[in-house]
Amino acid sequence: MPPLDLGVLISGRGSNLQAILDAIAAGRLDARVRLVLSNRADVEGLARAERAGVPTRVIAHRDFTDRDSFDAAVVAALREAGATWVVLAGFMRLLTTTFLDAFPHRVVNIHPSLLPSFPGVDAQQQALDHGVRVTGCTVHLVDAGTDTGPILAQAAVPVLDGDDRDALAARILVQEHALLIRALSWIAEGRLQIAPPDVPGGRARATLAGVETALGLAQSGPARGDVGGVGEVGEGA
């Protein structure tokens, strides 16, 4: 199969972008980053891309009167760059159907919780507030809901006594980097399969051929990158 042609959307420091760039450079991910696009200028992620020789672009959402117009401009930029898959790597904007219809089942997100628990913003603090003993991160395809699309892979991280938001977020982030590369590699290998809804208005299903249905668990202390895939999961209408 040809390499994945990725467009990576960021809004900040771009640590997951760096994980992608490092994996490609090391030969662990068969992909090319065609464009790194940010809705904010002067963010660290743009500098990371520039150091790697990857084209960058800034499209400020505040320059548009509505979300659809902004998304249309982003879609045009991604298409012009030759991107056929999109990765949301800390992109702090909700996507409209204008965007999702342009890349059906080809928008990948990494979220810092074990979805469907704690969707939306500040998932790490949500986990602490609820007193859970295990949280983690999820790679999923994006649909029109908030973190409701098909789950591709998950990694679990224990919540330790004395954890605050920053400590927990830092341990989850290590797992995010490993999990995102694992999931993108499966896609690059052609393992991803999308089954249509069984009934009109129902849920589509995503499976990863040859990937065991398993949940990785990171031990306390330095994360080891033990992650697994989850198949046969739902996508909201």
N, C-alpha and C positions, 0 to 999 in steps of 0.2 A: 504493500500500500504506500501511496505517497505520504510525505510528512504532513502533519496537521498544520494548516496555515492559521495562526492564531492572531486575533486582535485582543489585546489585554486592556481592560478599562480600570483605571485607578482614580483615587481621590486623595491619596496621602503618601505614606512612606514607601509603599510598594515592596514589602518584605516577601509576600507571596510571588510577586513578579520576579524578584531576585531568585527565588527558589526555582522558578521556571527557567530563567536564563541560565542558571548554574547547571540544571539538569540537562538542558540542550547542549551546553558546552562540553559536558562530561560524557555525552552519548547515552544518557539514561532516558531521554525523552526524544522521540522522533518527531520533531516539530520545528516550525520556524515562526518567530514572532514578527508578523508583518507590520504591526503598528501598536504602539502604546499610546493610549488616548486618556487624557484627564479632563475633568470638568473644572479643575482648579490649576492655576499657574503656580510656578515656584514651589512645587511639592517634590519631595525627595525621590519619589518613584520615577519622575521624568529624568532626573539626573542619573539614576541607575540605568535606564534604558539608553541614554546617550552614551554612557561609558561603554556599553555593550555594542554600540554601533547600530542600535535599533531606531527606526524612525519614530518620532513623537509628534503629537499634536494636542493642542489645548482647544476645547470647545466649551466656553463658559455657559452654564445653564442659565445664568442671569441675563444673558443676551437675548433670550427667547421669551415670548409671551405665554407659551404653554408647553407642556411636557411633550406632546406629539411633535411639535416643531423641532424641539431640541433632539428628540430621538431620531427624527428623520435626518438631521444633519450628521449625527453620529453614524447612522447606518451608511450614509453616502460616503463618509470618510473611510469607514471600514471596508466597504466594497471597493473603493478606489485603491486601497492599499493591498487588496487581494486576500483579505481575511475571510475564511469560511467557517471558522469556529470563534466563539467569543468567550473569554474568561473574565469574570468579575473578580478582581483582586483588590478588595477594599473599595469598591465603587459605591459611593453613598448616594445613589439615586435609584428610585423605583422605576422600572421599565414599563413602557406602555405596549399595547398590542402592535403599534407601529414598528417597534423594535423587534418584538418576539416573532411577529409574522415574517420578518425579513430573515430570521435565523431560526427556523422551527426546530426544536429539540437540539439546538446547537449552541445554547448559552449555558455555561457552567459557572456555578457559584460555590464558594467555600464559606461556611457559616460556623461560628464558634459555639455550637451546642449540638447535642444529639437530637436533631429534629425528629418528630414534630415538637419537642419540648423547646421552649424559650426562643421563638422566632422573633424577628425584628431587631431593634437596636439594643445594645448593651446586654447581650445574652449572658456574659460572664457574671454580671451583677445580678441578673435575674436568677441564675443558679444559686448564688450565695444567699439571696433573699429568701428563696424557697427551701433552703437547707438540704439540698440534695447531696448525696455522698459521691455520686459519679456524674460527670458531664463529659464534654468532649467536643468533637467537630464533625461536620457533615459536608460532603461534596454532593451536590445535587444539580439537576437540570432546572432551569428557571421557567416558571409559568407565570400566569397573570396574578397569582396570589402572592402573599408575603412569605417567602421561604416554604412554599407548599409543593414545589415540583418534585419529580421522581428522585429518590435518594439513590446515589450510585455507590457510595462508600462512607463508612463512619469509623472513627477511632475514639475510644473512651479514655478519659483522664479522671483520676480520682480527685475529689475535693478534700484537701488536707486540713486538719485542725489548724487554725490560725491563718488560713488563706485570706488575703484580701483580693480585691478585683485585679490589681496589677500582677500579683504573684500567680493567680490562677490563669489570667490571660496569657502570661509569658509561657507557661507550660503547655497550654492549649496551642499556642502559636507554633511551637516546635512540631507538634503533631499535624497542624494544618499544612505545613510545608511538605512533609512526607506524604500525607494523604492526597493532596492535590496532584502531586507528580504521579503517584500510583494510579489515580483515576484517569488522568490524561493519557498515561501510557496504555491503559486498557482500551481507551477510545482509539488511540493511534494504532493499536493492534487489530482494530475492527471488531472488538468484542461486544460493543454496545448494540443492543437490539431494542426497538420501540414497538410495542404491541398496541394497536388502537383500542379505544374503549370498547367494552363488551356491549354497552348500550349507549344510545345517544345521550350526550351530556354526562357520561360516566368518566371514569378515570383511565387514562392511558397507563401502560406499565413499561418500565425500563428493566432490562436484564443485561447482565454482563456474562456472556458465554464463557464457560470454563472457569468462572470465579466462584469459589465456595461462598455460601452465605455464612459469613462469620463477622464477628465484631472484635477488632483489636483493642487491647487494654494496655495502656502505658502505666508502668509502675511509678511509684513516687520517686522523686529524684529525677535525674536526667532521662529524657524520653528516648526510647529506643527505636521509634518508627514502626512498631508492631501494629499494622493496620490490616483490615479485611474489607471485603466488598459485601454489599447487601443488595440482593436482586429482588425482582418481583415486587416492586413498590409502586405506590400510586402517585398520580399526578392529578391535581384538581382541575376541574373543567375550566 
